[in-house]
């Protein structure tokens, strides 16, 4: 049972998230031989003020 964890900054539409998990499921199934209904995808969304790059919060970027 493959388990895929994806961390994202919030802000994507429901449609984008649906497409993402479908594409990831397809790729994992194709490349591992696992049936699609055994592929688990966990999305974790973070607020922009909870993620930084180079010491700068994403919420502070211009």
N, CA, C and O atoms as CSV, one atom per row, in Angstrom:
chain,resi,resn,atom,element,x,y,z
A,1,UNK,N,N,0.839,-1.171,0.000
A,1,UNK,CA,C,0.000,0.000,0.000
A,1,UNK,C,C,0.891,1.243,0.000
A,1,UNK,O,O,1.381,1.642,1.056
A,2,UNK,N,N,1.108,1.854,-1.150
A,2,UNK,CA,C,1.891,3.084,-1.194
A,2,UNK,C,C,1.150,4.243,-0.510
A,2,UNK,O,O,-0.058,4.409,-0.675
A,3,UNK,N,N,1.894,5.028,0.250
A,3,UNK,CA,C,1.346,6.227,0.884
A,3,UNK,C,C,2.204,7.401,0.428
A,3,UNK,O,O,3.425,7.386,0.585
A,4,UNK,N,N,1.556,8.419,-0.140
A,4,UNK,CA,C,2.254,9.598,-0.651
A,4,UNK,C,C,1.809,10.803,0.170
A,4,UNK,O,O,0.615,11.071,0.299
A,5,UNK,N,N,2.778,11.525,0.721
A,5,UNK,CA,C,2.498,12.750,1.475
A,5,UNK,C,C,2.922,13.939,0.608
A,5,UNK,O,O,4.039,13.975,0.091
A,6,UNK,N,N,2.020,14.906,0.458
A,6,UNK,CA,C,2.332,16.112,-0.308
A,6,UNK,C,C,2.024,17.321,0.559
A,6,UNK,O,O,0.893,17.492,1.016
A,7,UNK,N,N,3.031,18.164,0.788
A,7,UNK,CA,C,2.852,19.412,1.537
A,7,UNK,C,C,2.723,20.552,0.545
A,7,UNK,O,O,3.545,20.696,-0.360
A,8,UNK,N,N,1.678,21.368,0.719
A,8,UNK,CA,C,1.394,22.487,-0.183
A,8,UNK,C,C,1.079,23.734,0.611
A,8,UNK,O,O,0.576,23.667,1.733
A,9,UNK,N,N,1.382,24.872,0.016
A,9,UNK,CA,C,0.883,26.131,0.563
A,9,UNK,C,C,-0.565,26.251,0.105
A,9,UNK,O,O,-0.878,25.982,-1.054
A,10,UNK,N,N,-1.437,26.651,1.009
A,10,UNK,CA,C,-2.863,26.741,0.687
A,10,UNK,C,C,-3.121,27.707,-0.468
A,10,UNK,O,O,-2.310,28.584,-0.765
A,11,UNK,N,N,-4.274,27.518,-1.109
A,11,UNK,CA,C,-4.663,28.452,-2.149
A,11,UNK,C,C,-5.054,27.798,-3.459
A,11,UNK,O,O,-5.516,28.481,-4.373
A,12,UNK,N,N,-4.879,26.494,-3.571
A,12,UNK,CA,C,-5.282,25.828,-4.806
A,12,UNK,C,C,-6.765,25.484,-4.755
A,12,UNK,O,O,-7.331,25.255,-3.686
A,13,UNK,N,N,-7.375,25.453,-5.920
A,13,UNK,CA,C,-8.806,25.155,-5.999
A,13,UNK,C,C,-9.054,23.668,-5.745
A,13,UNK,O,O,-8.137,22.849,-5.817
A,14,UNK,N,N,-10.298,23.341,-5.451
A,14,UNK,CA,C,-10.683,21.952,-5.257
A,14,UNK,C,C,-10.411,21.143,-6.526
A,14,UNK,O,O,-9.975,19.994,-6.460
A,15,UNK,N,N,-10.671,21.748,-7.661
A,15,UNK,CA,C,-10.426,21.084,-8.948
A,15,UNK,C,C,-8.939,20.774,-9.131
A,15,UNK,O,O,-8.587,19.685,-9.584
A,16,UNK,N,N,-8.065,21.720,-8.783
A,16,UNK,CA,C,-6.621,21.481,-8.885
A,16,UNK,C,C,-6.191,20.342,-7.971
A,16,UNK,O,O,-5.378,19.505,-8.363
A,17,UNK,N,N,-6.728,20.306,-6.762
A,17,UNK,CA,C,-6.361,19.248,-5.822
A,17,UNK,C,C,-6.856,17.887,-6.312
A,17,UNK,O,O,-6.145,16.888,-6.196
A,18,UNK,N,N,-8.077,17.845,-6.861
A,18,UNK,CA,C,-8.605,16.594,-7.412
A,18,UNK,C,C,-7.727,16.089,-8.546
A,18,UNK,O,O,-7.415,14.900,-8.614
A,19,UNK,N,N,-7.333,16.984,-9.429
A,19,UNK,CA,C,-6.465,16.601,-10.548
A,19,UNK,C,C,-5.106,16.119,-10.052
A,19,UNK,O,O,-4.556,15.153,-10.580
A,20,UNK,N,N,-4.567,16.788,-9.042
A,20,UNK,CA,C,-3.272,16.404,-8.483
A,20,UNK,C,C,-3.315,14.990,-7.931
A,20,UNK,O,O,-2.462,14.169,-8.269
A,21,UNK,N,N,-4.302,14.693,-7.081
A,21,UNK,CA,C,-4.332,13.365,-6.467
A,21,UNK,C,C,-4.606,12.276,-7.515
A,21,UNK,O,O,-4.111,11.157,-7.380
A,22,UNK,N,N,-5.376,12.587,-8.539
A,22,UNK,CA,C,-5.618,11.618,-9.613
A,22,UNK,C,C,-4.322,11.333,-10.372
A,22,UNK,O,O,-3.985,10.174,-10.615
A,23,UNK,N,N,-3.597,12.390,-10.746
A,23,UNK,CA,C,-2.342,12.218,-11.488
A,23,UNK,C,C,-1.296,11.470,-10.656
A,23,UNK,O,O,-0.593,10.603,-11.175
A,24,UNK,N,N,-1.194,11.807,-9.373
A,24,UNK,CA,C,-0.229,11.137,-8.501
A,24,UNK,C,C,-0.609,9.661,-8.345
A,24,UNK,O,O,0.253,8.785,-8.410
A,25,UNK,N,N,-1.886,9.392,-8.142
A,25,UNK,CA,C,-2.351,8.013,-8.014
A,25,UNK,C,C,-2.035,7.211,-9.272
A,25,UNK,O,O,-1.547,6.084,-9.191
A,26,UNK,N,N,-2.316,7.796,-10.430
A,26,UNK,CA,C,-2.025,7.128,-11.699
A,26,UNK,C,C,-0.534,6.807,-11.819
A,26,UNK,O,O,-0.165,5.694,-12.195
A,27,UNK,N,N,0.315,7.779,-11.502
A,27,UNK,CA,C,1.766,7.595,-11.633
A,27,UNK,C,C,2.285,6.530,-10.665
A,27,UNK,O,O,3.099,5.689,-11.047
A,28,UNK,N,N,1.822,6.563,-9.429
A,28,UNK,CA,C,2.284,5.579,-8.448
A,28,UNK,C,C,1.815,4.184,-8.847
A,28,UNK,O,O,2.584,3.225,-8.781
A,29,UNK,N,N,0.579,4.070,-9.253
A,29,UNK,CA,C,0.049,2.774,-9.680
A,29,UNK,C,C,0.821,2.229,-10.879
A,29,UNK,O,O,1.204,1.060,-10.901
A,30,UNK,N,N,1.042,3.076,-11.863
A,30,UNK,CA,C,1.763,2.676,-13.083
A,30,UNK,C,C,3.183,2.200,-12.765
A,30,UNK,O,O,3.650,1.203,-13.315
A,31,UNK,N,N,3.859,2.918,-11.878
A,31,UNK,CA,C,5.277,2.650,-11.635
A,31,UNK,C,C,5.551,1.650,-10.521
A,31,UNK,O,O,6.685,1.195,-10.371
A,32,UNK,N,N,4.528,1.298,-9.732
A,32,UNK,CA,C,4.731,0.311,-8.661
A,32,UNK,C,C,3.931,-0.961,-8.880
A,32,UNK,O,O,4.211,-1.997,-8.277
A,33,UNK,N,N,2.924,-0.871,-9.758
A,33,UNK,CA,C,2.055,-2.022,-9.962
A,33,UNK,C,C,0.961,-2.142,-8.919
A,33,UNK,O,O,0.169,-3.084,-8.955
A,34,UNK,N,N,0.908,-1.193,-7.983
A,34,UNK,CA,C,-0.134,-1.228,-6.957
A,34,UNK,C,C,-1.476,-0.832,-7.577
A,34,UNK,O,O,-1.528,0.090,-8.391
A,35,UNK,N,N,-2.545,-1.507,-7.208
A,35,UNK,CA,C,-3.858,-1.098,-7.703
A,35,UNK,C,C,-4.172,0.331,-7.225
A,35,UNK,O,O,-3.792,0.723,-6.122
A,36,UNK,N,N,-4.861,1.087,-8.063
A,36,UNK,CA,C,-5.165,2.485,-7.702
A,36,UNK,C,C,-5.885,2.599,-6.368
A,36,UNK,O,O,-5.655,3.551,-5.622
A,37,UNK,N,N,-6.759,1.636,-6.056
A,37,UNK,CA,C,-7.511,1.732,-4.806
A,37,UNK,C,C,-6.668,1.401,-3.574
A,37,UNK,O,O,-7.168,1.432,-2.449
A,38,UNK,N,N,-5.389,1.085,-3.788
A,38,UNK,CA,C,-4.465,0.868,-2.671
A,38,UNK,C,C,-3.500,2.032,-2.490
A,38,UNK,O,O,-2.701,2.033,-1.554
A,39,UNK,N,N,-3.565,3.018,-3.372
A,39,UNK,CA,C,-2.672,4.178,-3.293
A,39,UNK,C,C,-3.328,5.258,-2.439
A,39,UNK,O,O,-4.423,5.731,-2.746
A,40,UNK,N,N,-2.653,5.635,-1.380
A,40,UNK,CA,C,-3.160,6.670,-0.473
A,40,UNK,C,C,-2.370,7.954,-0.717
A,40,UNK,O,O,-1.141,7.926,-0.772
A,41,UNK,N,N,-3.067,9.070,-0.862
A,41,UNK,CA,C,-2.426,10.368,-1.041
A,41,UNK,C,C,-2.912,11.276,0.084
A,41,UNK,O,O,-4.115,11.471,0.258
A,42,UNK,N,N,-1.978,11.824,0.839
A,42,UNK,CA,C,-2.295,12.718,1.950
A,42,UNK,C,C,-1.815,14.114,1.597
A,42,UNK,O,O,-0.623,14.337,1.384
A,43,UNK,N,N,-2.751,15.053,1.538
A,43,UNK,CA,C,-2.414,16.448,1.263
A,43,UNK,C,C,-2.399,17.224,2.571
A,43,UNK,O,O,-3.343,17.143,3.357
A,44,UNK,N,N,-1.349,17.961,2.802
A,44,UNK,CA,C,-1.249,18.838,3.969
A,44,UNK,C,C,-1.067,20.253,3.454
A,44,UNK,O,O,-0.070,20.564,2.804
A,45,UNK,N,N,-2.031,21.104,3.747
A,45,UNK,CA,C,-1.956,22.492,3.299
A,45,UNK,C,C,-1.518,23.380,4.455
A,45,UNK,O,O,-1.990,23.241,5.583
A,46,UNK,N,N,-0.602,24.298,4.144
A,46,UNK,CA,C,-0.082,25.220,5.150
A,46,UNK,C,C,-0.491,26.640,4.796
A,46,UNK,O,O,-0.548,27.009,3.623
A,47,UNK,N,N,-0.772,27.423,5.812
A,47,UNK,CA,C,-1.006,28.846,5.603
A,47,UNK,C,C,0.305,29.499,5.189
A,47,UNK,O,O,1.380,29.047,5.582
A,48,UNK,N,N,0.214,30.561,4.395
A,48,UNK,CA,C,1.423,31.240,3.926
A,48,UNK,C,C,2.259,31.797,5.075
A,48,UNK,O,O,3.468,31.980,4.933
A,49,UNK,N,N,1.622,32.066,6.206
A,49,UNK,CA,C,2.376,32.593,7.348
A,49,UNK,C,C,2.941,31.476,8.228
A,49,UNK,O,O,3.399,31.725,9.343
A,50,UNK,N,N,2.904,30.248,7.715
A,50,UNK,CA,C,3.474,29.102,8.428
A,50,UNK,C,C,4.567,28.406,7.619
A,50,UNK,O,O,4.967,27.285,7.934
A,51,UNK,N,N,5.048,29.089,6.564
A,51,UNK,CA,C,6.061,28.500,5.689
A,51,UNK,C,C,7.006,29.597,5.238
A,51,UNK,O,O,6.578,30.689,4.863
A,52,UNK,N,N,8.290,29.298,5.278
A,52,UNK,CA,C,9.263,30.311,4.853
A,52,UNK,C,C,10.331,29.699,3.966
A,52,UNK,O,O,10.588,28.496,4.012
A,53,UNK,N,N,10.941,30.539,3.170
A,53,UNK,CA,C,12.085,30.169,2.346
A,53,UNK,C,C,13.141,31.245,2.571
A,53,UNK,O,O,12.858,32.433,2.417
A,54,UNK,N,N,14.332,30.847,2.927
A,54,UNK,CA,C,15.408,31.808,3.153
A,54,UNK,C,C,15.130,32.774,4.284
A,54,UNK,O,O,15.596,33.913,4.265
A,55,UNK,N,N,14.366,32.318,5.275
A,55,UNK,CA,C,14.057,33.172,6.426
A,55,UNK,C,C,12.948,34.168,6.210
A,55,UNK,O,O,12.705,35.010,7.075
A,56,UNK,N,N,12.260,34.099,5.073
A,56,UNK,CA,C,11.169,35.029,4.781
A,56,UNK,C,C,9.864,34.239,4.665
A,56,UNK,O,O,9.758,33.307,3.868
A,57,UNK,N,N,8.888,34.623,5.461
A,57,UNK,CA,C,7.575,33.964,5.361
A,57,UNK,C,C,6.977,34.207,3.993
A,57,UNK,O,O,7.113,35.295,3.433
A,58,UNK,N,N,6.310,33.188,3.449
A,58,UNK,CA,C,5.668,33.335,2.152
A,58,UNK,C,C,4.613,34.453,2.182
A,58,UNK,O,O,4.363,35.097,1.164
A,59,UNK,N,N,4.005,34.678,3.336
A,59,UNK,CA,C,3.004,35.729,3.462
A,59,UNK,C,C,3.621,37.114,3.385
A,59,UNK,O,O,2.908,38.084,3.125
A,60,UNK,N,N,4.929,37.238,3.605
A,60,UNK,CA,C,5.616,38.537,3.545
A,60,UNK,C,C,6.213,38.829,2.173
A,60,UNK,O,O,6.715,39.928,1.939
A,61,UNK,N,N,6.164,37.857,1.265
A,61,UNK,CA,C,6.699,38.081,-0.074
A,61,UNK,C,C,5.798,39.012,-0.867
A,61,UNK,O,O,4.585,39.053,-0.662
A,62,UNK,N,N,6.410,39.754,-1.773
A,62,UNK,CA,C,5.650,40.665,-2.614
A,62,UNK,C,C,5.221,39.981,-3.874
A,62,UNK,O,O,4.563,40.592,-4.716
